[in-house]
Amino acid sequence: MSPEERTQRARLAAHISWANTADPAARTAKAREAALDRFEKQADPDGVLPLAERARIARHLKKAHFARMALESAKKRRLKAA
């Protein structure tokens, strides 16, 4: 099987799986919680900040993470187009 065929089969399986998922938010809840925990640990590794401050910093770290990924993606698309 070629890499393209594997990708197509995986995409098909993913769509079927999500179609059979009654509560998508519940299915991804643990992953979202783990991601938020990661940013909170980055924000306050020693656990000394007040919860509100830790959450504020974690939100910004999360936004920075996704902005960095978007920037890298744009660079790669630009290079590929050139």
Biopython code that builds the backbone (N, CA, C, O; Angstrom):
import numpy as np
from Bio.PDB.StructureBuilder import StructureBuilder

atoms = [
    (1, "MET", "N", (0.851, -1.180, 0.000)),
    (1, "MET", "CA", (0.000, 0.000, 0.000)),
    (1, "MET", "C", (0.899, 1.246, 0.000)),
    (1, "MET", "O", (1.889, 1.309, 0.729)),
    (2, "SER", "N", (0.547, 2.206, -0.808)),
    (2, "SER", "CA", (1.361, 3.418, -0.898)),
    (2, "SER", "C", (1.078, 4.335, 0.298)),
    (2, "SER", "O", (0.057, 4.176, 0.968)),
    (3, "PRO", "N", (1.962, 5.279, 0.566)),
    (3, "PRO", "CA", (1.715, 6.228, 1.660)),
    (3, "PRO", "C", (0.416, 7.011, 1.450)),
    (3, "PRO", "O", (-0.294, 7.302, 2.413)),
    (4, "GLU", "N", (0.106, 7.349, 0.213)),
    (4, "GLU", "CA", (-1.132, 8.085, -0.069)),
    (4, "GLU", "C", (-2.362, 7.244, 0.257)),
    (4, "GLU", "O", (-3.342, 7.751, 0.802)),
    (5, "GLU", "N", (-2.304, 5.958, -0.078)),
    (5, "GLU", "CA", (-3.428, 5.062, 0.239)),
    (5, "GLU", "C", (-3.591, 4.888, 1.744)),
    (5, "GLU", "O", (-4.711, 4.869, 2.254)),
    (6, "ARG", "N", (-2.481, 4.763, 2.449)),
    (6, "ARG", "CA", (-2.557, 4.654, 3.913)),
    (6, "ARG", "C", (-3.194, 5.905, 4.507)),
    (6, "ARG", "O", (-4.021, 5.822, 5.415)),
    (7, "THR", "N", (-2.803, 7.057, 3.990)),
    (7, "THR", "CA", (-3.375, 8.318, 4.472)),
    (7, "THR", "C", (-4.878, 8.356, 4.218)),
    (7, "THR", "O", (-5.649, 8.739, 5.098)),
    (8, "GLN", "N", (-5.292, 7.964, 3.027)),
    (8, "GLN", "CA", (-6.719, 7.969, 2.699)),
    (8, "GLN", "C", (-7.498, 6.997, 3.580)),
    (8, "GLN", "O", (-8.595, 7.318, 4.034)),
    (9, "ARG", "N", (-6.943, 5.818, 3.823)),
    (9, "ARG", "CA", (-7.623, 4.840, 4.683)),
    (9, "ARG", "C", (-7.723, 5.349, 6.117)),
    (9, "ARG", "O", (-8.752, 5.179, 6.772)),
    (10, "ALA", "N", (-6.659, 5.971, 6.599)),
    (10, "ALA", "CA", (-6.679, 6.515, 7.959)),
    (10, "ALA", "C", (-7.707, 7.637, 8.073)),
    (10, "ALA", "O", (-8.431, 7.724, 9.064)),
    (11, "ARG", "N", (-7.769, 8.496, 7.054)),
    (11, "ARG", "CA", (-8.734, 9.595, 7.065)),
    (11, "ARG", "C", (-10.158, 9.044, 7.073)),
    (11, "ARG", "O", (-11.009, 9.536, 7.814)),
    (12, "LEU", "N", (-10.420, 8.027, 6.256)),
    (12, "LEU", "CA", (-11.735, 7.385, 6.207)),
    (12, "LEU", "C", (-12.097, 6.808, 7.579)),
    (12, "LEU", "O", (-13.210, 7.005, 8.065)),
    (13, "ALA", "N", (-11.157, 6.101, 8.195)),
    (13, "ALA", "CA", (-11.405, 5.510, 9.518)),
    (13, "ALA", "C", (-11.680, 6.580, 10.561)),
    (13, "ALA", "O", (-12.539, 6.405, 11.424)),
    (14, "ALA", "N", (-10.958, 7.682, 10.484)),
    (14, "ALA", "CA", (-11.170, 8.763, 11.447)),
    (14, "ALA", "C", (-12.568, 9.361, 11.292)),
    (14, "ALA", "O", (-13.249, 9.620, 12.284)),
    (15, "HIS", "N", (-12.993, 9.578, 10.051)),
    (15, "HIS", "CA", (-14.345, 10.128, 9.825)),
    (15, "HIS", "C", (-15.419, 9.181, 10.338)),
    (15, "HIS", "O", (-16.400, 9.618, 10.939)),
    (16, "ILE", "N", (-15.238, 7.896, 10.106)),
    (16, "ILE", "CA", (-16.213, 6.912, 10.597)),
    (16, "ILE", "C", (-16.229, 6.913, 12.126)),
    (16, "ILE", "O", (-17.291, 6.875, 12.747)),
    (17, "SER", "N", (-15.048, 6.955, 12.718)),
    (17, "SER", "CA", (-14.969, 6.968, 14.178)),
    (17, "SER", "C", (-15.680, 8.185, 14.768)),
    (17, "SER", "O", (-16.443, 8.063, 15.726)),
    (18, "TRP", "N", (-15.423, 9.365, 14.185)),
    (18, "TRP", "CA", (-16.068, 10.576, 14.702)),
    (18, "TRP", "C", (-17.565, 10.572, 14.431)),
    (18, "TRP", "O", (-18.334, 11.117, 15.222)),
    (19, "ALA", "N", (-17.990, 9.970, 13.333)),
    (19, "ALA", "CA", (-19.421, 9.869, 13.041)),
    (19, "ALA", "C", (-20.129, 9.006, 14.082)),
    (19, "ALA", "O", (-21.301, 9.229, 14.383)),
    (20, "ASN", "N", (-19.422, 8.029, 14.628)),
    (20, "ASN", "CA", (-20.000, 7.129, 15.634)),
    (20, "ASN", "C", (-19.781, 7.602, 17.063)),
    (20, "ASN", "O", (-20.096, 6.876, 18.006)),
    (21, "THR", "N", (-19.253, 8.794, 17.236)),
    (21, "THR", "CA", (-18.999, 9.335, 18.564)),
    (21, "THR", "C", (-20.165, 10.230, 18.974)),
    (21, "THR", "O", (-20.409, 11.265, 18.353)),
    (22, "ALA", "N", (-20.875, 9.835, 20.010)),
    (22, "ALA", "CA", (-22.050, 10.593, 20.450)),
    (22, "ALA", "C", (-21.675, 11.931, 21.077)),
    (22, "ALA", "O", (-22.376, 12.923, 20.877)),
    (23, "ASP", "N", (-20.571, 11.971, 21.837)),
    (23, "ASP", "CA", (-20.179, 13.192, 22.542)),
    (23, "ASP", "C", (-18.704, 13.496, 22.260)),
    (23, "ASP", "O", (-17.832, 13.058, 23.010)),
    (24, "PRO", "N", (-18.417, 14.243, 21.185)),
    (24, "PRO", "CA", (-17.020, 14.523, 20.831)),
    (24, "PRO", "C", (-16.249, 15.259, 21.933)),
    (24, "PRO", "O", (-15.058, 15.014, 22.123)),
    (25, "ALA", "N", (-16.911, 16.145, 22.644)),
    (25, "ALA", "CA", (-16.224, 16.887, 23.702)),
    (25, "ALA", "C", (-15.764, 15.949, 24.813)),
    (25, "ALA", "O", (-14.663, 16.098, 25.343)),
    (26, "ALA", "N", (-16.610, 14.987, 25.162)),
    (26, "ALA", "CA", (-16.233, 14.026, 26.202)),
    (26, "ALA", "C", (-15.075, 13.147, 25.723)),
    (26, "ALA", "O", (-14.205, 12.774, 26.510)),
    (27, "ARG", "N", (-15.070, 12.820, 24.435)),
    (27, "ARG", "CA", (-14.013, 11.964, 23.887)),
    (27, "ARG", "C", (-12.640, 12.632, 23.975)),
    (27, "ARG", "O", (-11.630, 11.952, 24.153)),
    (28, "THR", "N", (-12.602, 13.939, 23.852)),
    (28, "THR", "CA", (-11.324, 14.653, 23.850)),
    (28, "THR", "C", (-11.025, 15.367, 25.168)),
    (28, "THR", "O", (-10.017, 16.065, 25.269)),
    (29, "ALA", "N", (-11.870, 15.207, 26.164)),
    (29, "ALA", "CA", (-11.719, 15.945, 27.418)),
    (29, "ALA", "C", (-10.380, 15.671, 28.106)),
    (29, "ALA", "O", (-9.720, 16.607, 28.558)),
    (30, "LYS", "N", (-9.976, 14.418, 28.190)),
    (30, "LYS", "CA", (-8.714, 14.086, 28.871)),
    (30, "LYS", "C", (-7.524, 14.715, 28.165)),
    (30, "LYS", "O", (-6.603, 15.199, 28.822)),
    (31, "ALA", "N", (-7.528, 14.717, 26.844)),
    (31, "ALA", "CA", (-6.419, 15.309, 26.084)),
    (31, "ALA", "C", (-6.362, 16.821, 26.297)),
    (31, "ALA", "O", (-5.283, 17.389, 26.465)),
    (32, "ARG", "N", (-7.531, 17.470, 26.290)),
    (32, "ARG", "CA", (-7.548, 18.919, 26.514)),
    (32, "ARG", "C", (-7.066, 19.268, 27.914)),
    (32, "ARG", "O", (-6.343, 20.246, 28.107)),
    (33, "GLU", "N", (-7.468, 18.469, 28.880)),
    (33, "GLU", "CA", (-7.037, 18.698, 30.261)),
    (33, "GLU", "C", (-5.524, 18.507, 30.397)),
    (33, "GLU", "O", (-4.856, 19.288, 31.075)),
    (34, "ALA", "N", (-4.992, 17.482, 29.760)),
    (34, "ALA", "CA", (-3.548, 17.232, 29.814)),
    (34, "ALA", "C", (-2.772, 18.372, 29.166)),
    (34, "ALA", "O", (-1.718, 18.767, 29.665)),
    (35, "ALA", "N", (-3.284, 18.904, 28.057)),
    (35, "ALA", "CA", (-2.610, 20.020, 27.387)),
    (35, "ALA", "C", (-2.608, 21.254, 28.285)),
    (35, "ALA", "O", (-1.593, 21.940, 28.406)),
    (36, "LEU", "N", (-3.745, 21.532, 28.908)),
    (36, "LEU", "CA", (-3.813, 22.689, 29.801)),
    (36, "LEU", "C", (-2.878, 22.498, 30.996)),
    (36, "LEU", "O", (-2.213, 23.447, 31.413)),
    (37, "ASP", "N", (-2.817, 21.301, 31.545)),
    (37, "ASP", "CA", (-1.906, 21.013, 32.661)),
    (37, "ASP", "C", (-0.454, 21.278, 32.261)),
    (37, "ASP", "O", (0.333, 21.800, 33.050)),
    (38, "ARG", "N", (-0.114, 20.912, 31.030)),
    (38, "ARG", "CA", (1.247, 21.136, 30.535)),
    (38, "ARG", "C", (1.589, 22.627, 30.544)),
    (38, "ARG", "O", (2.672, 23.018, 30.980)),
    (39, "PHE", "N", (0.666, 23.449, 30.062)),
    (39, "PHE", "CA", (0.919, 24.893, 30.041)),
    (39, "PHE", "C", (0.955, 25.469, 31.458)),
    (39, "PHE", "O", (1.735, 26.380, 31.737)),
    (40, "GLU", "N", (0.123, 24.948, 32.345)),
    (40, "GLU", "CA", (0.140, 25.433, 33.728)),
    (40, "GLU", "C", (1.445, 25.056, 34.425)),
    (40, "GLU", "O", (1.964, 25.833, 35.227)),
    (41, "LYS", "N", (1.973, 23.885, 34.132)),
    (41, "LYS", "CA", (3.257, 23.491, 34.715)),
    (41, "LYS", "C", (4.397, 24.339, 34.172)),
    (41, "LYS", "O", (5.348, 24.641, 34.893)),
    (42, "GLN", "N", (4.304, 24.726, 32.897)),
    (42, "GLN", "CA", (5.289, 25.643, 32.335)),
    (42, "GLN", "C", (5.191, 26.998, 33.015)),
    (42, "GLN", "O", (6.206, 27.627, 33.314)),
    (43, "ALA", "N", (3.971, 27.441, 33.255)),
    (43, "ALA", "CA", (3.740, 28.759, 33.842)),
    (43, "ALA", "C", (4.234, 28.824, 35.275)),
    (43, "ALA", "O", (4.755, 29.850, 35.711)),
    (44, "ASP", "N", (4.072, 27.736, 36.005)),
    (44, "ASP", "CA", (4.394, 27.742, 37.431)),
    (44, "ASP", "C", (4.911, 26.364, 37.853)),
    (44, "ASP", "O", (4.193, 25.600, 38.498)),
    (45, "PRO", "N", (6.149, 26.051, 37.489)),
    (45, "PRO", "CA", (6.666, 24.706, 37.779)),
    (45, "PRO", "C", (6.714, 24.369, 39.263)),
    (45, "PRO", "O", (6.607, 23.199, 39.629)),
    (46, "ASP", "N", (6.871, 25.362, 40.117)),
    (46, "ASP", "CA", (6.953, 25.103, 41.557)),
    (46, "ASP", "C", (5.609, 25.183, 42.259)),
    (46, "ASP", "O", (5.508, 24.865, 43.444)),
    (47, "GLY", "N", (4.571, 25.605, 41.536)),
    (47, "GLY", "CA", (3.237, 25.688, 42.125)),
    (47, "GLY", "C", (3.095, 26.756, 43.191)),
    (47, "GLY", "O", (2.365, 26.559, 44.163)),
    (48, "VAL", "N", (3.772, 27.879, 43.034)),
    (48, "VAL", "CA", (3.736, 28.924, 44.067)),
    (48, "VAL", "C", (2.813, 30.085, 43.712)),
    (48, "VAL", "O", (2.467, 30.876, 44.590)),
    (49, "LEU", "N", (2.410, 30.207, 42.463)),
    (49, "LEU", "CA", (1.560, 31.327, 42.054)),
    (49, "LEU", "C", (0.103, 31.085, 42.435)),
    (49, "LEU", "O", (-0.331, 29.938, 42.540)),
    (50, "PRO", "N", (-0.649, 32.159, 42.641)),
    (50, "PRO", "CA", (-2.098, 31.998, 42.842)),
    (50, "PRO", "C", (-2.725, 31.374, 41.587)),
    (50, "PRO", "O", (-2.232, 31.574, 40.477)),
    (51, "LEU", "N", (-3.800, 30.627, 41.770)),
    (51, "LEU", "CA", (-4.435, 29.917, 40.653)),
    (51, "LEU", "C", (-4.807, 30.845, 39.501)),
    (51, "LEU", "O", (-4.600, 30.499, 38.338)),
    (52, "ALA", "N", (-5.346, 32.007, 39.808)),
    (52, "ALA", "CA", (-5.761, 32.933, 38.749)),
    (52, "ALA", "C", (-4.568, 33.394, 37.921)),
    (52, "ALA", "O", (-4.659, 33.481, 36.697)),
    (53, "GLU", "N", (-3.455, 33.689, 38.576)),
    (53, "GLU", "CA", (-2.251, 34.131, 37.868)),
    (53, "GLU", "C", (-1.670, 32.995, 37.034)),
    (53, "GLU", "O", (-1.249, 33.202, 35.896)),
    (54, "ARG", "N", (-1.650, 31.811, 37.600)),
    (54, "ARG", "CA", (-1.149, 30.645, 36.862)),
    (54, "ARG", "C", (-1.991, 30.405, 35.611)),
    (54, "ARG", "O", (-1.452, 30.127, 34.539)),
    (55, "ALA", "N", (-3.310, 30.512, 35.750)),
    (55, "ALA", "CA", (-4.212, 30.311, 34.610)),
    (55, "ALA", "C", (-3.995, 31.391, 33.552)),
    (55, "ALA", "O", (-4.012, 31.095, 32.357)),
    (56, "ARG", "N", (-3.793, 32.622, 33.971)),
    (56, "ARG", "CA", (-3.564, 33.724, 33.034)),
    (56, "ARG", "C", (-2.299, 33.478, 32.220)),
    (56, "ARG", "O", (-2.302, 33.609, 30.996)),
    (57, "ILE", "N", (-1.230, 33.124, 32.902)),
    (57, "ILE", "CA", (0.044, 32.866, 32.222)),
    (57, "ILE", "C", (-0.091, 31.656, 31.298)),
    (57, "ILE", "O", (0.412, 31.670, 30.174)),
    (58, "ALA", "N", (-0.764, 30.619, 31.767)),
    (58, "ALA", "CA", (-0.950, 29.408, 30.960)),
    (58, "ALA", "C", (-1.715, 29.716, 29.677)),
    (58, "ALA", "O", (-1.386, 29.189, 28.615)),
    (59, "ARG", "N", (-2.739, 30.571, 29.773)),
    (59, "ARG", "CA", (-3.491, 30.952, 28.570)),
    (59, "ARG", "C", (-2.572, 31.603, 27.545)),
    (59, "ARG", "O", (-2.648, 31.308, 26.353)),
    (60, "HIS", "N", (-1.697, 32.497, 28.022)),
    (60, "HIS", "CA", (-0.774, 33.172, 27.107)),
    (60, "HIS", "C", (0.268, 32.202, 26.539)),
    (60, "HIS", "O", (0.639, 32.308, 25.370)),
    (61, "LEU", "N", (0.728, 31.280, 27.344)),
    (61, "LEU", "CA", (1.666, 30.278, 26.831)),
    (61, "LEU", "C", (1.004, 29.414, 25.755)),
    (61, "LEU", "O", (1.633, 29.056, 24.759)),
    (62, "LYS", "N", (-0.259, 29.087, 25.966)),
    (62, "LYS", "CA", (-1.000, 28.299, 24.979)),
    (62, "LYS", "C", (-1.155, 29.095, 23.683)),
    (62, "LYS", "O", (-0.935, 28.561, 22.596)),
    (63, "LYS", "N", (-1.531, 30.366, 23.796)),
    (63, "LYS", "CA", (-1.673, 31.204, 22.601)),
    (63, "LYS", "C", (-0.331, 31.353, 21.882)),
    (63, "LYS", "O", (-0.283, 31.323, 20.652)),
    (64, "ALA", "N", (0.744, 31.511, 22.628)),
    (64, "ALA", "CA", (2.074, 31.627, 22.030)),
    (64, "ALA", "C", (2.448, 30.339, 21.303)),
    (64, "ALA", "O", (3.026, 30.379, 20.217)),
    (65, "HIS", "N", (2.122, 29.211, 21.897)),
    (65, "HIS", "CA", (2.411, 27.917, 21.279)),
    (65, "HIS", "C", (1.733, 27.807, 19.913)),
    (65, "HIS", "O", (2.369, 27.436, 18.927)),
    (66, "PHE", "N", (0.444, 28.129, 19.861)),
    (66, "PHE", "CA", (-0.285, 28.012, 18.605)),
    (66, "PHE", "C", (0.134, 29.082, 17.606)),
    (66, "PHE", "O", (0.126, 28.829, 16.402)),
    (67, "ALA", "N", (0.499, 30.263, 18.072)),
    (67, "ALA", "CA", (1.012, 31.295, 17.169)),
    (67, "ALA", "C", (2.340, 30.856, 16.565)),
    (67, "ALA", "O", (2.594, 31.090, 15.383)),
    (68, "ARG", "N", (3.186, 30.222, 17.368)),
    (68, "ARG", "CA", (4.472, 29.708, 16.871)),
    (68, "ARG", "C", (4.246, 28.623, 15.817)),
    (68, "ARG", "O", (4.930, 28.594, 14.794)),
    (69, "MET", "N", (3.287, 27.736, 16.069)),
    (69, "MET", "CA", (2.981, 26.691, 15.098)),
    (69, "MET", "C", (2.446, 27.289, 13.795)),
    (69, "MET", "O", (2.798, 26.823, 12.712)),
    (70, "ALA", "N", (1.601, 28.312, 13.893)),
    (70, "ALA", "CA", (1.061, 28.962, 12.701)),
    (70, "ALA", "C", (2.173, 29.630, 11.905)),
    (70, "ALA", "O", (2.187, 29.560, 10.677)),
    (71, "LEU", "N", (3.098, 30.273, 12.592)),
    (71, "LEU", "CA", (4.221, 30.929, 11.922)),
    (71, "LEU", "C", (5.074, 29.907, 11.181)),
    (71, "LEU", "O", (5.443, 30.127, 10.027)),
    (72, "GLU", "N", (5.388, 28.796, 11.831)),
    (72, "GLU", "CA", (6.183, 27.753, 11.190)),
    (72, "GLU", "C", (5.446, 27.163, 9.988)),
    (72, "GLU", "O", (6.055, 26.887, 8.955)),
    (73, "SER", "N", (4.161, 26.975, 10.125)),
    (73, "SER", "CA", (3.365, 26.437, 9.029)),
    (73, "SER", "C", (3.371, 27.395, 7.836)),
    (73, "SER", "O", (3.516, 26.965, 6.692)),
    (74, "ALA", "N", (3.214, 28.678, 8.102)),
    (74, "ALA", "CA", (3.225, 29.673, 7.028)),
    (74, "ALA", "C", (4.582, 29.695, 6.322)),
    (74, "ALA", "O", (4.647, 29.808, 5.098)),
    (75, "LYS", "N", (5.662, 29.587, 7.097)),
    (75, "LYS", "CA", (6.998, 29.566, 6.502)),
    (75, "LYS", "C", (7.141, 28.358, 5.577)),
    (75, "LYS", "O", (7.636, 28.485, 4.457)),
    (76, "LYS", "N", (6.711, 27.201, 6.043)),
    (76, "LYS", "CA", (6.845, 25.988, 5.241)),
    (76, "LYS", "C", (6.003, 26.067, 3.972)),
    (76, "LYS", "O", (6.446, 25.637, 2.907)),
    (77, "ARG", "N", (4.785, 26.615, 4.078)),
    (77, "ARG", "CA", (3.950, 26.755, 2.882)),
    (77, "ARG", "C", (4.588, 27.715, 1.882)),
    (77, "ARG", "O", (4.561, 27.483, 0.673)),
    (78, "ARG", "N", (5.162, 28.797, 2.409)),
    (78, "ARG", "CA", (5.825, 29.779, 1.545)),
    (78, "ARG", "C", (7.015, 29.138, 0.818)),
    (78, "ARG", "O", (7.197, 29.338, -0.383)),
    (79, "LEU", "N", (7.816, 28.371, 1.556)),
    (79, "LEU", "CA", (8.970, 27.699, 0.938)),
    (79, "LEU", "C", (8.527, 26.667, -0.095)),
    (79, "LEU", "O", (9.142, 26.534, -1.153)),
    (80, "LYS", "N", (7.468, 25.945, 0.216)),
    (80, "LYS", "CA", (6.965, 24.930, -0.711)),
    (80, "LYS", "C", (6.443, 25.568, -1.991)),
    (80, "LYS", "O", (6.607, 25.018, -3.080)),
    (81, "ALA", "N", (5.809, 26.736, -1.852)),
    (81, "ALA", "CA", (5.251, 27.427, -3.021)),
    (81, "ALA", "C", (6.341, 28.020, -3.899)),
    (81, "ALA", "O", (6.153, 28.180, -5.105)),
    (82, "ALA", "N", (7.477, 28.344, -3.301)),
    (82, "ALA", "CA", (8.558, 28.982, -4.062)),
    (82, "ALA", "C", (9.341, 28.009, -4.925)),
    (82, "ALA", "O", (10.276, 28.412, -5.617)),
]
sb = StructureBuilder()
sb.init_structure("model")
sb.init_model(0)
sb.init_chain("A")
sb.init_seg("    ")
for serial, (resi, resn, name, xyz) in enumerate(atoms, 1):
    if name == "N":
        sb.init_residue(resn, " ", resi, " ")
    sb.init_atom(name, np.array(xyz, "f"), 0.0, 1.0, " ", f" {name:<3s}", serial, name[0])
structure = sb.get_structure()
